[in-house]
């Protein structure tokens, strides 16, 4: 095995695929030429997959259990949207232009019910669905520019058909061209058409055009929520031609234009996956002049978009490209926190996670994916050495990783791993002294957001080198790894694709790779 190239220190995050959803699609029979996945949505609980046959499959993300199948005789499912503030509701648009709203009745374990069917867009192609973030209201946009709202009023205390009061469907506006994307936040509806973006105050029924310059084509726009604790106002980002974005305040005023064209000349980062060995080419390409068809708020500080070539993740407030990776033929992407679910043109679905390099390596170690973990460490060794997360990815863990590699097969990789271990500075060195106020008495881990999580220690004295572990130092290395396996990520459930993932849960992991 040849030496793994080294990625520059500035790249601290990576997209990783820890499980394949191909077995799930096969079990749902969504991998044939006659039937395939046509739409996708995700929430805290559900992965929703619409099909060309008019069926909606609701998969419980925890364990990937197929919970519900909702059928529609009105045509293929063209759009689906999960209510993010109430997992009991989902909206579906069909190829005939009908919009169906379902109450799933999961709380009382009843049968799912169609609680409303809107024909407001019948005969048109529904191009966007979006839920209100506070009440049961769905916004609908179509290819002729019409935007409507369907409002439901229901009492959670009284579960009966009579408890629903259906308000007439309200036409919000008709814009000048096809609705490309809808987004909603705090009483404001954001509409992106083929020519420009619009901001609508849905309570006061006021409308603003964002910016003065038009565009021609599919360009997305999204809200960027502010942090209440910091008193930050939400922002808006609107895609512009030539790899640009407008940064817009919550009143619809353009603050600045961000240019990413030259920044996108950097080579793509590999996706960490068992499907292939990660590769990296240092060659700097030409700048990319791209059109961003949709913009999605991802994790806390990021905005995601994609083209036919790959996925691009920006930190727009810093005018920074966090990463871009080559992932071909993406039709649509649904995101929840740091999870990405990509629908491809052939109907396949891939599940990716945006993680810091250290977190990615930790997950690989839990699954016993030693070769892939070692390759990732060597690829991103500059980032690992400079990382604030050295308290969690320790020399002990790297030594254990090295011991799991076969010397005859992975001699070059072992040599690189040894060089990486030698580059790890002692934690009591001058470089680590700035953290001594924390680490001398307490161990800590560092979240992706940069927040220090303090873990109190009852040990009266120990060296800094010992305190770097997240777990009791009295445990052996094997016991530590076992306990490490049980330590859950803060941001999402951990769905393993390793062979031992089939244990327990009554076969709930039967669709995962073994």
Secondary structure, 3 states (H helix, E strand, C coil): CCCCCCCCCCCCEEEEECCCCHHHHHHCCCECCCCEEEEEEECCCEEEEEECCCEEEEEECCCCEEEEEEECCCCCEEEEEECCCCCCEEEEEECCCCEEEEECCCCCCCCCEEEEEECCCCCCCEEEEEECCCCCEEEEEECCCEEEEEEEECCCCCCCHHHCEECCCEEEEECCCCEEEEEEECCEEEEEECCCEEEEECCCCEEEEECCCCCCCCCCEEEECCCHHHCCCCEEEEEECCCEEEEECCCCCEEEEEECCCHHHCCCCCCEECCECCCCCCCCCCCCCCCCCCCEEECCCEEEEECCCEEEEEEHHHCEEEEEEECCCEEEEEEECCEEEEEECCCCEEEEEEEEHHHHHHHHHHCCCHHHHHHHHHHCHHHHHHCHHHHCCCHHHHHHHHHCCCCCCCHHHHHHHHHHHHHCCCCCCHHHHHHHHHHCCEEEEECCCCCEEEEECCCCCCCHHHHCCCCCCCCCHHHHHHHHHHCCCCCCCCCCCCHHHHCCHHHCCCCCCC
